[in-house]
Amino acid sequence: MTDYEIKDNWTFVISEGVTSIKNFAFALDTRPKSIIIPKSVTSIGNSAFALCRNLHSVIMPEGTVSIGNGAFQESGLRLLVLPECVTNIGKKALYQCSCLQTIGIPEGKINVKAYDGVTMDDKLKLIAMKNYTMKMNHDIKYQLLFQMFSLNADREHLSDYISKNISKMFCWLIDRNETELIQKLLDSGNFITKRNIDKFIRYAIDNEKNQIQLLLTDYKYQHFGFRDISNKLKL
């Protein structure tokens, strides 16, 4: 049996010095709500947390390299964050984890077989596999992508995707009065240029988004300037 201590709110803390969590160690245990795993743990056994229906979050520090087959299958897992050193994610490790909303997996480490047999919704595919070009409802897709952008998740590849689709995505933000996200995109300095800012200002005017119009007009003035005052007034 794996050594552990139970903290407040049914948080299970695996003891420091434990190097592996055995096969079926917590399988069918409905008590744990979250698991804290120490750096000493290098492997998680087959079905170690299978059918832990009330398990919501697992965060692993650097050290864990292997996750066994069915390790979290049919659990209530909502949040899973894995370290960069993970080299193996077993088959059906996340089988039927239908509650999983946020997953942090180092790029290139996800094994599609970890989801074998899962009716995995598009949100999970987008986040876990970083498949930004997949076809899905634009409202859901853009909402997720901008949420990831705000969290600095996969910033390089995500920024590249946003840059290529900035016209549609920025107009989507304007339509929804997402001034906070618009400000973050402006602050990044990577997406709004002399070539596209007038288009977005005009779009804001046409759709009566006065606050966003002022925000963009001020940004244009601060970063690109106006040839003369009449050009500023025209907008």
Backbone as CSV, one residue per row, in Angstrom:
resi,resn,N_x,N_y,N_z,CA_x,CA_y,CA_z,C_x,C_y,C_z
1,MET,0.840,-1.185,0.000,0.000,0.000,0.000,0.885,1.248,0.000
2,THR,0.533,2.249,-0.794,1.297,3.487,-0.867,1.113,4.311,0.400
3,ASP,2.218,4.820,0.964,2.141,5.659,2.152,1.586,7.031,1.785
4,TYR,0.651,7.527,2.573,0.071,8.838,2.294,-0.535,9.409,3.567
5,GLU,-0.847,10.700,3.512,-1.497,11.388,4.624,-2.717,12.118,4.075
6,ILE,-3.790,12.142,4.829,-5.009,12.819,4.403,-5.071,14.191,5.060
7,LYS,-5.118,15.226,4.243,-5.208,16.603,4.723,-6.661,17.079,4.651
8,ASP,-6.839,18.397,4.865,-8.176,18.979,4.811,-8.823,18.750,3.454
9,ASN,-10.129,18.661,3.465,-10.933,18.526,2.250,-10.529,17.312,1.419
10,TRP,-10.136,16.248,2.094,-9.813,14.979,1.447,-8.727,15.120,0.373
11,THR,-7.712,15.892,0.722,-6.515,15.965,-0.117,-5.543,14.896,0.352
12,PHE,-5.199,13.987,-0.544,-4.266,12.908,-0.222,-2.860,13.345,-0.615
13,VAL,-1.963,13.353,0.360,-0.574,13.742,0.118,0.294,12.488,0.181
14,ILE,0.851,12.112,-0.966,1.733,10.943,-1.008,3.029,11.286,-0.284
15,SER,3.498,10.389,0.551,4.669,10.661,1.387,5.940,10.853,0.553
16,GLU,6.753,11.817,0.970,8.050,12.031,0.335,8.902,10.777,0.535
17,GLY,9.592,10.372,-0.496,10.400,9.158,-0.438,9.761,7.995,-1.167
18,VAL,8.442,8.038,-1.342,7.758,7.011,-2.136,8.203,7.167,-3.591
19,THR,8.613,6.083,-4.208,9.121,6.154,-5.584,8.112,5.702,-6.631
20,SER,7.108,4.945,-6.201,6.097,4.508,-7.158,4.751,4.335,-6.465
21,ILE,3.706,4.606,-7.205,2.355,4.352,-6.719,1.903,3.050,-7.362
22,LYS,1.643,2.077,-6.563,1.442,0.710,-7.044,0.180,0.562,-7.887
23,ASN,0.148,-0.538,-8.645,-1.047,-0.874,-9.408,-2.267,-0.951,-8.480
24,PHE,-3.348,-0.320,-8.870,-4.622,-0.359,-8.144,-4.532,0.226,-6.725
25,ALA,-3.518,1.052,-6.461,-3.288,1.563,-5.102,-4.507,2.265,-4.515
26,PHE,-5.197,3.075,-5.313,-6.364,3.806,-4.815,-7.617,3.492,-5.635
27,ALA,-7.565,2.478,-6.454,-8.695,2.140,-7.316,-9.976,1.958,-6.503
28,LEU,-11.041,2.558,-7.002,-12.382,2.460,-6.397,-12.527,3.253,-5.099
29,ASP,-11.490,3.979,-4.689,-11.558,4.772,-3.458,-12.286,6.090,-3.769
30,THR,-13.406,6.315,-3.150,-14.196,7.516,-3.433,-13.845,8.684,-2.510
31,ARG,-12.867,8.508,-1.639,-12.535,9.578,-0.696,-11.699,10.707,-1.292
32,PRO,-10.610,10.416,-2.012,-9.728,11.513,-2.440,-10.396,12.483,-3.414
33,LYS,-10.208,13.793,-3.120,-10.668,14.838,-4.029,-9.500,15.434,-4.812
34,SER,-8.334,15.412,-4.205,-7.135,15.857,-4.908,-5.947,15.041,-4.412
35,ILE,-4.951,14.939,-5.275,-3.755,14.153,-4.958,-2.534,15.037,-5.125
36,ILE,-1.689,15.069,-4.123,-0.408,15.772,-4.219,0.688,14.727,-4.256
37,ILE,1.459,14.729,-5.321,2.484,13.710,-5.550,3.863,14.347,-5.406
38,PRO,4.753,13.779,-4.599,6.079,14.371,-4.386,7.040,14.090,-5.550
39,LYS,8.157,14.785,-5.540,9.155,14.629,-6.592,9.770,13.233,-6.625
40,SER,9.710,12.543,-5.496,10.348,11.220,-5.429,9.619,10.170,-6.261
41,VAL,8.344,10.404,-6.581,7.566,9.419,-7.342,7.952,9.482,-8.818
42,THR,8.400,8.345,-9.347,8.795,8.280,-10.755,7.782,7.549,-11.621
43,SER,6.901,6.771,-11.003,5.931,6.031,-11.809,4.601,5.883,-11.081
44,ILE,3.546,5.867,-11.872,2.199,5.628,-11.361,1.694,4.353,-12.012
45,GLY,1.302,3.391,-11.211,0.976,2.063,-11.703,-0.332,1.981,-12.475
46,ASN,-0.543,0.820,-13.068,-1.770,0.559,-13.812,-2.996,0.707,-12.906
47,SER,-3.984,1.444,-13.378,-5.264,1.618,-12.669,-5.089,2.141,-11.242
48,ALA,-4.019,2.888,-11.015,-3.726,3.368,-9.659,-4.857,4.204,-9.076
49,PHE,-5.499,5.029,-9.920,-6.588,5.885,-9.446,-7.883,5.610,-10.228
50,ALA,-7.988,4.433,-10.787,-9.169,4.081,-11.579,-10.427,4.121,-10.716
51,LEU,-11.488,4.693,-11.292,-12.804,4.723,-10.640,-12.809,5.509,-9.330
52,CYS,-11.869,6.428,-9.189,-11.913,7.365,-8.058,-12.871,8.484,-8.463
53,ARG,-14.132,8.265,-8.234,-15.184,9.115,-8.781,-15.136,10.553,-8.284
54,ASN,-14.612,10.782,-7.090,-14.591,12.133,-6.525,-13.239,12.827,-6.675
55,LEU,-12.313,12.180,-7.360,-10.991,12.768,-7.576,-11.093,13.862,-8.630
56,HIS,-10.752,15.103,-8.242,-10.898,16.244,-9.140,-9.585,16.733,-9.739
57,SER,-8.505,16.687,-8.981,-7.263,17.272,-9.499,-6.036,16.468,-9.085
58,VAL,-5.093,16.396,-10.015,-3.795,15.751,-9.768,-2.726,16.626,-10.400
59,ILE,-1.775,17.071,-9.576,-0.658,17.863,-10.089,0.628,17.162,-9.694
60,MET,1.441,16.877,-10.706,2.676,16.132,-10.467,3.882,17.040,-10.674
61,PRO,4.822,17.006,-9.747,6.052,17.791,-9.922,7.011,17.062,-10.856
62,GLU,8.115,17.712,-11.164,9.153,17.051,-11.959,9.623,15.800,-11.224
63,GLY,9.673,14.704,-11.922,10.095,13.441,-11.321,9.331,12.267,-11.888
64,THR,8.037,12.452,-12.087,7.206,11.368,-12.616,7.473,11.190,-14.109
65,VAL,7.875,9.991,-14.502,8.211,9.743,-15.905,7.251,8.770,-16.576
66,SER,6.523,7.974,-15.789,5.677,6.943,-16.384,4.303,6.892,-15.707
67,ILE,3.278,6.852,-16.534,1.904,6.723,-16.044,1.315,5.465,-16.663
68,GLY,0.875,4.560,-15.829,0.460,3.237,-16.285,-0.864,3.207,-17.029
69,ASN,-1.133,2.034,-17.606,-2.383,1.823,-18.325,-3.579,2.026,-17.390
70,GLY,-4.562,2.770,-17.865,-5.782,2.966,-17.087,-5.588,3.678,-15.767
71,ALA,-4.507,4.442,-15.642,-4.159,5.043,-14.342,-5.288,5.880,-13.746
72,PHE,-5.994,6.638,-14.583,-7.062,7.510,-14.084,-8.413,7.187,-14.729
73,GLN,-8.514,6.036,-15.337,-9.718,5.733,-16.110,-10.992,5.804,-15.264
74,GLU,-11.999,6.394,-15.865,-13.325,6.521,-15.245,-13.292,7.210,-13.883
75,SER,-12.332,8.112,-13.707,-12.284,8.899,-12.472,-13.029,10.216,-12.701
76,GLY,-13.183,10.993,-11.643,-13.859,12.287,-11.757,-12.906,13.417,-12.078
77,LEU,-11.733,13.088,-12.585,-10.667,14.057,-12.817,-11.128,15.250,-13.654
78,ARG,-10.838,16.460,-13.145,-11.154,17.694,-13.870,-9.894,18.429,-14.308
79,LEU,-8.847,18.323,-13.481,-7.594,19.029,-13.755,-6.439,18.057,-13.654
80,LEU,-5.611,18.032,-14.688,-4.423,17.175,-14.687,-3.253,17.961,-15.256
81,VAL,-2.201,18.080,-14.474,-0.989,18.773,-14.930,0.185,17.822,-14.787
82,LEU,0.867,17.564,-15.904,1.987,16.632,-15.926,3.302,17.374,-16.124
83,PRO,4.396,16.848,-15.588,5.695,17.502,-15.741,6.326,17.232,-17.104
84,GLU,7.342,18.016,-17.440,8.046,17.871,-18.712,8.734,16.523,-18.845
85,CYS,9.094,15.910,-17.719,9.890,14.689,-17.775,9.078,13.440,-18.102
86,VAL,7.757,13.544,-18.191,6.942,12.372,-18.512,7.344,11.813,-19.881
87,THR,7.611,10.519,-19.917,7.988,9.872,-21.184,6.976,8.844,-21.639
88,ASN,6.100,8.419,-20.731,5.127,7.391,-21.108,3.778,7.645,-20.455
89,ILE,2.743,7.680,-21.291,1.364,7.743,-20.807,0.669,6.509,-21.347
90,GLY,0.272,5.602,-20.471,-0.235,4.300,-20.881,-1.579,4.329,-21.577
91,LYS,-1.923,3.203,-22.169,-3.199,3.056,-22.855,-4.348,3.244,-21.869
92,LYS,-5.349,3.944,-22.336,-6.572,4.177,-21.556,-6.292,4.847,-20.206
93,ALA,-5.188,5.567,-20.124,-4.871,6.248,-18.863,-5.964,7.245,-18.487
94,LEU,-6.607,7.838,-19.509,-7.665,8.816,-19.264,-8.999,8.346,-19.828
95,TYR,-9.163,7.053,-19.897,-10.375,6.453,-20.460,-11.622,6.919,-19.715
96,GLN,-12.554,7.493,-20.459,-13.835,7.949,-19.920,-13.682,8.933,-18.761
97,CYS,-12.684,9.801,-18.853,-12.580,10.917,-17.901,-13.424,12.056,-18.458
98,SER,-14.715,11.901,-18.374,-15.637,12.817,-19.046,-15.699,14.191,-18.397
99,CYS,-15.203,14.322,-17.164,-15.245,15.614,-16.463,-13.992,16.456,-16.724
100,LEU,-13.005,15.877,-17.386,-11.722,16.553,-17.570,-11.893,17.826,-18.390
101,GLN,-11.514,18.962,-17.794,-11.673,20.260,-18.441,-10.339,20.899,-18.783
102,THR,-9.359,20.750,-17.904,-8.065,21.383,-18.108,-6.974,20.338,-17.994
103,ILE,-6.121,20.310,-19.006,-5.066,19.305,-19.002,-3.769,19.937,-19.475
104,GLY,-2.735,19.802,-18.666,-1.429,20.327,-19.040,-0.482,19.173,-19.303
105,ILE,-0.205,18.940,-20.578,0.661,17.841,-20.974,1.782,18.391,-21.845
106,PRO,3.040,18.096,-21.528,4.141,18.596,-22.341,3.961,18.249,-23.811
107,GLU,4.303,19.203,-24.673,4.104,19.023,-26.109,4.799,17.760,-26.609
108,GLY,4.073,16.993,-27.393,4.631,15.793,-27.981,4.560,14.567,-27.096
109,LYS,4.092,14.723,-25.846,4.074,13.600,-24.916,2.726,12.871,-24.876
110,ILE,1.678,13.501,-25.401,0.368,12.880,-25.316,0.293,11.656,-26.229
111,ASN,-0.182,10.589,-25.703,-0.388,9.357,-26.457,-1.877,9.224,-26.724
112,VAL,-2.262,9.292,-27.989,-3.688,9.242,-28.318,-4.342,8.005,-27.722
113,LYS,-3.595,6.913,-27.582,-4.159,5.684,-27.025,-4.555,5.848,-25.565
114,ALA,-4.078,6.935,-24.941,-4.486,7.199,-23.566,-5.986,7.433,-23.484
115,TYR,-6.578,7.798,-24.628,-8.001,8.088,-24.664,-8.801,6.964,-25.320
116,ASP,-8.193,5.848,-25.620,-8.873,4.761,-26.325,-10.265,4.514,-25.758
117,GLY,-11.221,4.491,-26.652,-12.579,4.182,-26.242,-13.339,5.335,-25.647
118,VAL,-12.694,6.512,-25.566,-13.339,7.658,-24.955,-14.124,8.438,-25.989
119,THR,-15.321,8.821,-25.635,-16.026,9.803,-26.437,-15.531,11.156,-25.943
120,MET,-14.412,11.596,-26.488,-13.725,12.792,-25.986,-14.259,14.019,-26.692
121,ASP,-14.757,15.006,-25.951,-15.350,16.161,-26.597,-14.275,17.033,-27.228
122,ASP,-14.719,17.921,-28.097,-13.788,18.728,-28.885,-12.926,19.638,-28.027
123,LYS,-13.451,20.066,-26.872,-12.652,20.937,-26.014,-11.386,20.228,-25.554
124,LEU,-11.524,18.975,-25.156,-10.383,18.219,-24.667,-9.376,17.974,-25.780
125,LYS,-9.859,17.654,-26.964,-8.959,17.455,-28.103,-8.154,18.723,-28.371
126,LEU,-8.842,19.843,-28.354,-8.186,21.110,-28.654,-7.106,21.430,-27.636
127,ILE,-7.419,21.261,-26.351,-6.471,21.620,-25.293,-5.337,20.610,-25.189
128,ALA,-5.680,19.335,-25.158,-4.676,18.312,-24.903,-3.749,18.096,-26.085
129,MET,-4.317,18.113,-27.295,-3.514,17.791,-28.468,-3.046,19.026,-29.227
130,LYS,-3.494,20.210,-28.754,-3.101,21.471,-29.389,-3.415,21.459,-30.881
131,ASN,-4.558,20.861,-31.195,-4.994,20.777,-32.588,-5.858,21.990,-32.902
132,TYR,-5.223,23.142,-33.113,-5.951,24.392,-33.253,-6.701,24.511,-34.577
133,THR,-6.352,23.694,-35.544,-7.007,23.791,-36.847,-8.238,22.888,-36.957
134,MET,-8.530,22.122,-35.921,-9.663,21.208,-35.998,-10.969,21.987,-36.170
135,LYS,-11.912,21.365,-36.855,-13.196,21.995,-37.095,-14.093,21.818,-35.872
136,MET,-14.634,22.938,-35.393,-15.567,22.901,-34.279,-16.295,24.237,-34.229
137,ASN,-17.298,24.332,-33.397,-18.045,25.564,-33.229,-17.103,26.723,-32.906
138,HIS,-17.187,27.803,-33.670,-16.252,28.912,-33.509,-16.359,29.573,-32.145
139,ASP,-17.559,29.692,-31.619,-17.711,30.318,-30.306,-16.948,29.551,-29.232
140,ILE,-17.083,28.239,-29.242,-16.384,27.401,-28.268,-14.881,27.451,-28.515
141,LYS,-14.501,27.333,-29.773,-13.084,27.288,-30.131,-12.377,28.579,-29.743
142,TYR,-12.930,29.719,-30.132,-12.273,30.991,-29.845,-12.245,31.277,-28.351
143,GLN,-13.308,30.905,-27.663,-13.335,31.095,-26.218,-12.197,30.329,-25.542
144,LEU,-12.002,29.084,-25.953,-10.934,28.264,-25.384,-9.556,28.800,-25.749
145,LEU,-9.389,29.178,-27.012,-8.082,29.650,-27.461,-7.676,30.935,-26.754
146,PHE,-8.611,31.854,-26.581,-8.275,33.096,-25.893,-8.062,32.871,-24.402
147,GLN,-8.756,31.889,-23.845,-8.507,31.533,-22.445,-7.089,30.991,-22.289
148,MET,-6.679,30.139,-23.218,-5.318,29.606,-23.193,-4.300,30.719,-23.388
149,PHE,-4.605,31.664,-24.273,-3.704,32.790,-24.513,-3.528,33.606,-23.236
150,SER,-4.632,33.833,-22.516,-4.571,34.603,-21.271,-3.718,33.913,-20.222
151,LEU,-3.681,32.576,-20.278,-2.906,31.792,-19.312,-1.487,31.495,-19.787
152,ASN,-1.112,32.105,-20.926,0.224,31.886,-21.511,0.482,30.426,-21.852
153,ALA,-0.567,29.702,-22.206,-0.427,28.290,-22.554,-0.009,28.140,-24.015
154,ASP,1.066,27.391,-24.241,1.535,27.114,-25.599,1.577,28.401,-26.419
155,ARG,2.139,29.452,-25.849,2.046,30.796,-26.421,2.599,30.882,-27.849
156,GLU,3.710,30.226,-28.133,4.327,30.357,-29.460,3.410,29.846,-30.570
157,HIS,2.924,28.604,-30.422,2.088,28.019,-31.468,0.711,28.674,-31.518
158,LEU,0.190,29.016,-30.349,-1.117,29.650,-30.293,-1.073,31.039,-30.924
159,SER,-0.002,31.784,-30.661,0.150,33.111,-31.257,0.229,33.021,-32.775
160,ASP,0.886,31.985,-33.262,0.984,31.787,-34.700,-0.398,31.542,-35.304
161,TYR,-1.207,30.738,-34.624,-2.560,30.453,-35.118,-3.414,31.723,-35.090
162,ILE,-3.337,32.483,-33.994,-4.121,33.717,-33.887,-3.712,34.706,-34.975
163,SER,-2.411,34.828,-35.225,-1.929,35.750,-36.255,-2.515,35.414,-37.625
164,LYS,-2.584,34.124,-37.934,-3.092,33.700,-39.234,-4.605,33.888,-39.355
165,ASN,-5.283,33.981,-38.210,-6.747,34.082,-38.208,-7.230,35.337,-37.494
166,ILE,-6.370,36.349,-37.458,-6.665,37.528,-36.647,-7.925,38.250,-37.093
167,SER,-8.211,38.295,-38.385,-9.388,39.031,-38.872,-10.672,38.485,-38.265
168,LYS,-10.867,37.184,-38.363,-12.078,36.565,-37.831,-12.098,36.612,-36.306
169,MET,-10.961,36.323,-35.700,-10.921,36.203,-34.250,-11.066,37.554,-33.563
170,PHE,-10.475,38.596,-34.138,-10.573,39.910,-33.516,-11.982,40.474,-33.662
171,CYS,-12.599,40.256,-34.812,-13.992,40.688,-34.991,-14.923,39.939,-34.029
172,TRP,-14.582,38.688,-33.767,-15.352,37.898,-32.794,-15.273,38.549,-31.418
173,LEU,-14.100,39.027,-31.043,-13.930,39.709,-29.760,-14.718,41.017,-29.721
174,ILE,-14.692,41.743,-30.820,-15.439,43.005,-30.888,-16.930,42.750,-30.729
175,ASP,-17.435,41.761,-31.422,-18.868,41.425,-31.351,-19.309,41.168,-29.919
176,ARG,-18.412,40.600,-29.116,-18.762,40.199,-27.749,-18.271,41.181,-26.689
177,ASN,-17.824,42.350,-27.151,-17.368,43.386,-26.206,-16.294,42.875,-25.256
178,GLU,-15.398,42.046,-25.767,-14.334,41.471,-24.928,-13.170,42.462,-24.813
179,THR,-13.428,43.575,-24.132,-12.416,44.629,-24.056,-11.153,44.185,-23.322
180,GLU,-11.314,43.339,-22.317,-10.150,42.878,-21.549,-9.222,42.035,-22.412
181,LEU,-9.801,41.111,-23.192,-8.984,40.284,-24.084,-8.392,41.108,-25.211
182,ILE,-9.169,42.059,-25.721,-8.649,42.937,-26.773,-7.436,43.702,-26.255
183,GLN,-7.525,44.169,-25.019,-6.391,44.900,-24.436,-5.165,43.996,-24.319
184,LYS,-5.378,42.732,-23.969,-4.247,41.796,-23.862,-3.591,41.571,-25.212
185,LEU,-4.399,41.469,-26.257,-3.833,41.314,-27.601,-3.069,42.560,-28.014
186,LEU,-3.608,43.720,-27.684,-2.912,44.971,-27.995,-1.600,45.063,-27.231
187,ASP,-1.646,44.703,-25.951,-0.436,44.785,-25.110,0.665,43.860,-25.598
188,SER,0.267,42.740,-26.214,1.281,41.799,-26.698,2.082,42.376,-27.859
189,GLY,1.464,43.294,-28.604,2.146,43.937,-29.729,2.379,43.048,-30.926
190,ASN,1.719,41.893,-30.969,2.013,40.916,-32.021,0.947,40.799,-33.114
191,PHE,-0.225,41.375,-32.888,-1.336,41.045,-33.778,-1.938,42.242,-34.523
192,ILE,-1.929,43.408,-33.909,-2.544,44.584,-34.512,-1.465,45.423,-35.187
193,THR,-1.663,45.669,-36.465,-0.654,46.352,-37.273,-1.264,47.554,-37.992
194,LYS,-0.396,48.317,-38.644,-0.874,49.442,-39.461,-1.807,48.959,-40.558
195,ARG,-1.605,47.745,-40.998,-2.387,47.229,-42.118,-3.792,46.794,-41.720
196,ASN,-3.982,46.415,-40.447,-5.309,45.895,-40.092,-6.077,46.733,-39.077
197,ILE,-5.429,47.708,-38.452,-6.117,48.404,-37.363,-7.298,49.230,-37.848
198,ASP,-7.172,49.876,-39.019,-8.290,50.680,-39.520,-9.511,49.811,-39.802
199,LYS,-9.263,48.601,-40.285,-10.363,47.659,-40.546,-11.123,47.363,-39.251
200,PHE,-10.390,47.148,-38.154,-11.028,46.811,-36.888,-11.729,48.029,-36.272
201,ILE,-11.146,49.202,-36.452,-11.811,50.412,-35.968,-13.127,50.603,-36.717
202,ARG,-13.094,50.444,-38.026,-14.305,50.580,-38.833,-15.350,49.542,-38.432
203,TYR,-14.903,48.327,-38.149,-15.831,47.267,-37.730,-16.491,47.634,-36.402
204,ALA,-15.713,48.189,-35.483,-16.256,48.609,-34.192,-17.272,49.737,-34.377
205,ILE,-16.981,50.675,-35.266,-17.909,51.770,-35.527,-19.206,51.239,-36.120
206,ASP,-19.083,50.380,-37.126,-20.266,49.843,-37.810,-21.166,49.055,-36.871
207,ASN,-20.567,48.450,-35.841,-21.338,47.634,-34.897,-21.610,48.362,-33.582
208,GLU,-21.345,49.675,-33.596,-21.646,50.539,-32.450,-20.979,50.075,-31.159
209,LYS,-19.739,49.646,-31.295,-18.942,49.258,-30.128,-18.038,50.446,-29.771
210,ASN,-18.638,51.431,-29.128,-17.957,52.711,-28.931,-16.713,52.606,-28.046
211,GLN,-16.801,51.809,-26.982,-15.655,51.676,-26.084,-14.473,51.044,-26.794
212,ILE,-14.758,50.031,-27.607,-13.684,49.357,-28.342,-13.132,50.269,-29.430
213,GLN,-14.012,51.042,-30.063,-13.558,52.007,-31.063,-12.552,52.979,-30.453
214,LEU,-12.881,53.510,-29.281,-11.976,54.449,-28.613,-10.666,53.776,-28.220
215,LEU,-10.771,52.539,-27.755,-9.577,51.784,-27.359,-8.635,51.599,-28.550
216,LEU,-9.203,51.225,-29.684,-8.389,50.991,-30.881,-7.858,52.292,-31.465
217,THR,-8.688,53.316,-31.448,-8.250,54.613,-31.968,-7.090,55.155,-31.148
218,ASP,-7.187,55.008,-29.830,-6.092,55.459,-28.967,-4.833,54.643,-29.224
219,TYR,-5.015,53.334,-29.426,-3.855,52.478,-29.708,-3.180,52.907,-31.010
220,LYS,-4.000,53.211,-32.008,-3.442,53.646,-33.295,-2.663,54.948,-33.127
221,TYR,-3.236,55.856,-32.366,-2.579,57.137,-32.149,-1.248,56.966,-31.423
222,GLN,-1.242,56.097,-30.386,-0.050,55.897,-29.571,1.049,55.146,-30.317
223,HIS,0.668,54.194,-31.175,1.663,53.322,-31.789,1.964,53.627,-33.255
224,PHE,0.973,54.129,-33.956,1.183,54.352,-35.387,1.031,55.816,-35.780
225,GLY,0.375,56.604,-34.924,0.174,58.014,-35.199,-0.875,58.247,-36.277
226,PHE,-1.186,59.524,-36.510,-2.106,59.925,-37.569,-1.366,60.921,-38.461
227,ARG,-1.664,60.867,-39.733,-0.992,61.799,-40.646,-1.390,63.234,-40.334
228,ASP,-2.646,63.447,-39.992,-3.106,64.768,-39.565,-4.358,64.590,-38.730
229,ILE,-4.791,65.678,-38.123,-5.917,65.594,-37.202,-7.204,65.195,-37.902
230,SER,-7.334,65.540,-39.185,-8.555,65.174,-39.911,-8.690,63.681,-40.043
231,ASN,-7.553,62.974,-40.189,-7.595,61.502,-40.271,-8.098,60.905,-38.958
232,LYS,-7.714,61.483,-37.859,-8.183,60.992,-36.563,-9.684,61.222,-36.427
233,LEU,-10.145,62.393,-36.858,-11.565,62.702,-36.747,-12.425,61.843,-37.644
234,LYS,-11.865,61.415,-38.782,-12.625,60.575,-39.707,-12.997,59.252,-39.074
235,LEU,-12.137,58.776,-38.197,-12.394,57.485,-37.567,-13.323,57.658,-36.365
